[in-house]
Amino acid sequence: MTERKPHPDNELIDQMQQDSMPGAQGSASGGTLATDVGSRAELHEAEGQLEGEEIERVTGSDNPAQNERMGDKTYDKIRSGQQNG
């Protein structure tokens, strides 16, 4: 097999990858929102709160930092049902 010389930045790359990894595997941004909502859905299904094709949705309380960025205009659209317009 051909000998490969180590890349000069291998140590830096390894350190950056290590520093960017959260404790649990999450999305590309390091979040675990989908995992948290999925776990809650499994719990609700086991308790009989979800039946058939019902889906557990992400709510504002699942991501408080993003929820805080919404302003009155966004809330007004949500309340009136025009969030896609």
GIFEN-V603923 format. One record per residue. N is the residue number from 1. RES is the residue in one small letter. D_LAST is the distance of its C-alpha to the last C-alpha in Angstrom with 1 decimal. Layout:
[[N & RES & D_LAST] [N & RES & D_LAST]]
This chain:
[[1 & m & 60.0] [2 & t & 59.1] [3 & e & 59.1] [4 & r & 55.8] [5 & k & 56.0] [6 & p & 53.6] [7 & h & 50.7] [8 & p & 51.2] [9 & d & 47.9] [10 & n & 48.1] [11 & e & 48.8] [12 & l & 45.9] [13 & i & 43.5] [14 & d & 44.8] [15 & q & 44.5] [16 & m & 40.9] [17 & q & 40.0] [18 & q & 41.8] [19 & d & 40.2] [20 & s & 36.7] [21 & m & 37.1] [22 & p & 36.1] [23 & g & 38.4] [24 & a & 36.4] [25 & q & 34.7] [26 & g & 30.9] [27 & s & 28.2] [28 & a & 28.7] [29 & s & 27.8] [30 & g & 30.3] [31 & g & 28.1] [32 & t & 29.0] [33 & l & 25.8] [34 & a & 25.7] [35 & t & 29.4] [36 & d & 29.1] [37 & v & 26.5] [38 & g & 28.6] [39 & s & 31.7] [40 & r & 30.2] [41 & a & 29.1] [42 & e & 32.6] [43 & l & 34.1] [44 & h & 32.0] [45 & e & 32.9] [46 & a & 36.5] [47 & e & 36.4] [48 & g & 35.1] [49 & q & 31.7] [50 & l & 29.8] [51 & e & 31.0] [52 & g & 30.4] [53 & e & 27.0] [54 & e & 25.4] [55 & i & 23.7] [56 & e & 23.9] [57 & r & 20.6] [58 & v & 20.3] [59 & t & 20.0] [60 & g & 19.9] [61 & s & 23.6] [62 & d & 24.0] [63 & n & 23.0] [64 & p & 23.9] [65 & a & 23.8] [66 & q & 20.2] [67 & n & 19.4] [68 & e & 21.3] [69 & r & 19.2] [70 & m & 16.1] [71 & g & 16.2] [72 & d & 15.8] [73 & k & 12.4] [74 & t & 11.1] [75 & y & 13.3] [76 & d & 12.1] [77 & k & 8.5] [78 & i & 10.4] [79 & r & 12.8] [80 & s & 10.8] [81 & g & 9.0] [82 & q & 5.4] [83 & q & 5.6] [84 & n & 3.8] [85 & g & 0.0]]
